[in-house]
Amino acid sequence: MSEYAPPVIPSAPRPVQVKKSRGWMWLSLCLMGCLLLGCFLIASLAIGSAGMSMSTNDSSNFEEVILRNNHSDNKIAVIDLSGLIASFSVDASGHNMIESLRSQFELANNDDYVKAILFRINSPGGEVLASDKIADIVRESNKPVISVMGALAASGGYYVAAPSDWIVAHELTITGSIGVIMSGYSIRNLMDKVGVQPIVFKSGKHKDMLSLGKREEDITPEERKIVQGMIDETFERFKKIVREGRDMDNRDTEDGESLDEDWESFADGRILSGNMALAQGFVDELGDLDTGYERVLSLEGIPDANLTQYRQPINLANLFSLFGKSETKEIKIDLGIDLPKLKTGRLYFLSPLLLY
């Protein structure tokens, strides 16, 4: 009798554990992060817009910092003018150069502890109207203004210094360049080469007198006389500012250099070193910021003073006010400063070093 073997029943396979996907979790976190970031940006833009609308051209938008602490109750405000003099926006808060300087001068003039203003200038000049407005700010200051020239304070850079009570220049400062310039270009020959013919409709015979599509030989003597008349009128204004600014009767000091009798012969656009400017009476003293500081102590009869400066703090209002600003085209030169592209057909107090 054969032995019976029970059939082997295979065991059921173990159920495979399916790992749960966490992709949905990461997706949810990403969406939540984007939502929070969007809310933050919207709130920041709102704060920036509100801050810009409340603080534009407001002297309260500046904070006072100490450049040199001499442990004194007296203060000397240091105000800087750097780069091309122009009326376009130059900082993150939308302040243009003129209003920024006006606000700083107001802060200094309204502070009883400020005894004088050291106006540091490092500029090749710039727009005629902007230079004239800044010169008015200097002239109208109720505190003595001592201008301290840096490496370059020429043309408009000298124009804004002329109304100050005292001018300090380094012996190697490039200054002078007293004069006015208006430049333009004619591309008509190039247009003729490529077959482009300008078609002009105008209301008067002189409406296209500064057009790029006009040949130089097409500029009439009458048009040249009109432009030259504008330049001559502005040049006379420049000389008037220098003459009145250097007049000892208009300055809060009893000494200093007076203009040489032959000074107008040097007002032909030439650049001058600090030494040459001193010899002609365009500046009062050779030196630097420390020289200006010592001059203030002497003029005011005080033993010492702290050097302070007004600066704009970095905040969201300043940062986000950059949005919506029009882009300013710039060109770079070897002097280490950025200059916007000069506009044809405009009058400039500008050093010839920067024209081409």
C-alpha positions in Angstrom: 0.0 0.0 0.0 1.6 3.3 -1.2 2.0 6.1 1.2 -0.2 9.1 0.3 1.5 12.5 0.3 -0.7 15.5 0.8 -0.5 18.1 -2.0 1.7 21.1 -1.4 -0.3 24.2 -1.3 1.9 27.3 -2.2 1.8 30.1 0.3 0.1 33.3 -0.8 2.6 36.0 -1.9 3.1 38.8 0.5 1.4 42.0 -0.4 3.7 44.5 -1.9 3.8 47.7 0.2 3.4 50.7 -2.1 5.2 53.7 -0.9 3.1 56.8 -0.7 4.2 59.6 -3.0 5.1 62.9 -1.3 5.1 64.9 -4.4 1.8 66.5 -3.5 3.3 67.7 -0.2 6.2 69.4 -1.9 3.9 70.9 -4.5 1.7 72.3 -1.7 4.7 73.8 0.1 5.9 75.4 -3.1 2.5 76.9 -3.8 2.3 78.2 -0.2 5.7 79.7 -0.5 4.9 81.5 -3.8 1.7 82.8 -2.2 3.6 84.2 0.8 6.2 85.7 -1.4 3.6 87.3 -3.6 1.9 88.8 -0.5 5.3 90.1 0.7 6.1 91.7 -2.6 2.6 93.4 -2.8 2.9 94.7 0.7 6.5 95.9 0.0 5.5 97.7 -3.2 2.6 99.3 -1.3 4.9 100.5 1.4 7.5 101.7 -1.1 4.9 103.6 -3.1 3.5 105.2 0.0 7.0 106.1 1.3 8.0 107.5 -2.1 4.8 109.7 -2.3 5.4 111.0 1.3 9.2 111.5 1.2 10.1 112.7 -2.3 12.0 115.9 -2.1 11.5 116.0 1.7 14.5 116.9 3.9 13.1 114.5 6.6 14.2 111.6 4.3 17.8 112.2 5.2 19.6 111.1 8.4 22.6 112.8 9.9 25.8 110.8 10.3 29.1 111.8 11.9 32.1 111.8 9.5 34.6 113.0 12.1 33.8 113.2 15.8 35.8 115.9 17.6 33.5 115.7 20.7 32.2 119.2 20.1 28.8 120.8 20.2 29.6 122.7 17.0 29.0 121.0 13.7 30.1 121.6 10.1 27.9 120.0 7.5 29.7 118.3 4.6 27.5 118.3 1.4 28.8 116.5 -1.7 28.2 117.2 -5.4 29.6 114.5 -7.6 29.3 113.7 -11.3 27.5 115.4 -14.1 25.2 118.3 -13.0 21.8 117.4 -14.3 18.1 117.5 -13.4 17.2 113.8 -13.9 16.7 111.4 -10.9 20.0 110.3 -9.4 19.0 108.3 -6.3 16.7 105.5 -5.3 14.1 107.8 -3.7 13.5 109.8 -6.9 15.3 112.9 -5.7 17.0 114.7 -8.5 20.3 116.4 -7.8 18.9 119.8 -7.3 16.2 118.9 -4.8 18.6 116.6 -3.0 21.1 119.4 -2.5 18.4 121.9 -1.6 17.1 119.5 1.1 20.6 119.1 2.6 21.3 122.8 2.6 17.9 123.4 4.3 18.8 120.9 7.0 22.2 122.6 7.6 20.7 126.1 7.5 17.9 125.2 10.1 20.4 123.6 12.5 21.7 126.1 15.1 24.6 123.8 15.9 25.8 123.9 12.2 28.3 126.8 11.9 29.2 126.4 8.2 28.9 124.1 5.2 31.7 122.4 3.4 30.6 122.0 -0.2 32.7 119.2 -1.7 32.6 119.4 -5.5 33.9 116.8 -7.9 32.1 117.5 -11.2 32.9 118.3 -14.9 29.9 120.6 -15.1 26.6 119.8 -16.9 23.3 121.4 -17.7 23.1 125.2 -17.7 19.8 125.5 -15.8 20.6 122.8 -13.2 24.0 124.6 -12.5 22.2 127.9 -12.1 19.7 126.5 -9.7 22.4 124.9 -7.5 24.4 128.2 -7.6 21.2 129.9 -6.2 21.0 127.4 -3.4 24.6 128.2 -2.5 24.1 131.9 -2.7 20.9 131.9 -0.6 22.5 129.8 2.3 22.3 131.6 5.6 25.4 129.7 6.8 28.9 130.4 5.4 29.7 128.0 2.4 33.2 126.9 1.8 33.6 125.0 -1.4 36.3 122.4 -1.5 37.2 121.3 -5.1 38.3 117.7 -5.8 40.1 116.3 -8.8 37.7 118.0 -11.2 35.6 121.1 -10.7 35.4 122.7 -14.1 32.8 124.7 -16.0 29.5 124.1 -14.3 31.5 122.6 -11.4 33.1 126.0 -11.0 29.8 127.8 -11.7 28.2 126.3 -8.5 31.3 127.1 -6.4 31.6 130.8 -7.5 28.8 132.1 -5.1 30.4 130.5 -2.0 32.2 132.5 0.6 35.6 130.7 0.2 36.9 128.3 -2.4 39.6 125.7 -1.7 41.3 123.9 -4.5 44.1 121.3 -4.6 47.0 122.5 -6.7 46.3 119.7 -9.2 42.6 120.3 -9.3 41.3 120.7 -12.9 39.0 123.8 -12.8 38.2 126.8 -14.9 36.7 126.0 -18.3 34.4 129.0 -18.0 32.2 129.0 -21.0 29.1 127.5 -22.7 28.8 124.9 -25.4 26.0 123.5 -27.6 26.9 120.6 -29.9 25.1 118.8 -32.6 25.6 116.2 -35.4 24.7 116.0 -39.0 24.1 112.5 -40.5 22.9 113.8 -43.8 25.9 112.5 -45.8 25.3 109.0 -44.3 21.6 109.2 -45.1 22.5 110.1 -48.7 24.8 107.1 -49.0 22.1 104.6 -47.9 19.4 106.4 -49.9 17.4 107.9 -47.1 15.7 111.2 -48.0 14.3 113.3 -45.1 10.8 114.8 -45.7 10.2 117.8 -43.4 7.0 119.7 -42.8 7.5 122.8 -40.5 5.6 125.8 -39.2 8.5 128.2 -39.6 11.7 128.5 -41.6 13.9 127.9 -38.5 11.9 125.0 -37.0 14.5 122.4 -38.3 17.6 124.5 -37.6 19.2 121.9 -35.4 17.9 118.8 -37.3 20.3 115.9 -37.7 19.2 115.5 -41.3 20.4 119.0 -42.3 23.7 119.5 -44.1 26.1 121.9 -42.5 26.2 124.1 -45.6 22.4 124.4 -45.4 22.6 126.2 -42.0 21.9 129.8 -42.9 23.9 132.8 -41.4 20.7 133.8 -39.7 20.4 130.5 -37.9 24.0 130.6 -36.8 23.4 134.0 -35.4 20.4 132.8 -33.4 22.3 130.0 -31.8 25.4 132.0 -31.2 23.2 134.7 -29.5 21.8 132.1 -27.1 25.3 131.0 -26.3 26.6 134.5 -25.8 23.7 135.4 -23.5 24.4 132.4 -21.3 28.1 133.1 -21.3 27.4 136.6 -20.0 25.4 135.0 -17.2 28.3 132.8 -16.4 30.7 135.7 -16.1 28.2 137.6 -14.0 27.9 134.7 -11.5 31.7 134.6 -11.3 32.1 138.4 -10.9 29.5 138.7 -8.2 30.5 135.6 -6.4 34.1 136.6 -6.2 33.2 140.2 -5.1 34.4 140.5 -1.5 31.3 142.6 -0.6 29.2 139.5 -1.2 31.2 137.2 0.9 31.2 136.5 4.7 34.9 137.1 5.0 37.3 140.0 5.2 40.2 138.3 3.3 40.6 136.0 0.4 41.6 136.4 -3.2 40.0 138.9 -5.6 39.7 138.4 -9.4 42.7 139.6 -11.4 42.0 142.6 -13.6 42.6 140.4 -16.6 40.5 137.5 -15.4 38.1 137.6 -18.4 40.9 136.7 -20.8 41.0 133.3 -18.9 37.3 132.9 -19.3 37.7 131.5 -22.8 37.0 127.9 -22.0 40.5 126.9 -21.1 41.0 124.6 -18.1 43.2 125.7 -15.2 45.1 124.0 -12.5 44.6 124.9 -8.9 47.8 127.0 -8.9 46.7 128.9 -12.1 43.2 129.5 -10.6 44.7 130.9 -7.5 46.9 133.3 -9.4 43.9 134.7 -11.2 41.7 134.9 -8.1 39.3 132.2 -9.1 40.0 130.4 -5.8 41.1 131.6 -2.3 43.4 128.9 -1.1 45.1 125.7 -2.0 44.4 122.6 0.1 41.8 119.9 0.8 38.9 119.1 3.1 41.1 119.6 6.2 42.1 123.0 4.8 38.4 123.9 4.5 37.8 122.6 8.0 40.5 124.8 9.5 39.2 127.8 7.4 35.7 127.4 9.0 37.3 127.4 12.5 39.1 130.6 11.6 36.1 132.3 10.1 33.7 131.4 12.9 36.2 131.7 15.7 35.5 128.3 17.2 38.0 125.8 18.6 36.6 122.7 17.0 33.6 121.1 15.4 32.2 117.7 14.3 32.0 117.0 10.6 28.5 115.6 9.8 26.8 114.6 6.6 23.2 114.0 5.5 22.5 110.6 3.9 19.5 108.7 2.8 18.9 105.5 4.6 18.4 102.3 2.7 14.8 101.1 3.2 11.9 99.6 1.3 10.6 103.0 0.3 13.9 103.8 -1.4 14.4 100.3 -2.8 11.0 99.9 -4.5 10.8 103.4 -5.8 13.1 102.3 -8.5 10.2 100.4 -10.1 8.6 102.3 -12.9 11.5 104.6 -13.5 12.6 105.3 -17.0 16.0 103.9 -17.9 18.7 106.5 -18.3 21.3 105.6 -21.0 24.8 106.0 -19.8 28.3 106.1 -21.3 31.5 105.4 -19.4 34.6 107.5 -19.4 38.0 107.0 -17.9 37.5 109.5 -15.1 35.8 106.8 -13.0 32.3 108.4 -13.1 29.2 107.6 -15.1 27.7 110.2 -17.4 24.4 110.1 -19.1 24.4 110.6 -22.9 24.5 114.3 -23.7 21.6 115.7 -25.6 22.1 117.5 -28.9 20.7 121.0 -29.0 21.1 121.7 -25.3 23.3 124.3 -23.6 25.9 122.9 -21.2 28.5 124.3 -18.8 30.8 121.4 -19.5 34.5 120.8 -19.5 36.0 120.0 -23.0 37.6 116.9 -21.5 34.2 115.2 -21.6 32.7 116.2 -24.9 34.0 113.4 -27.2 
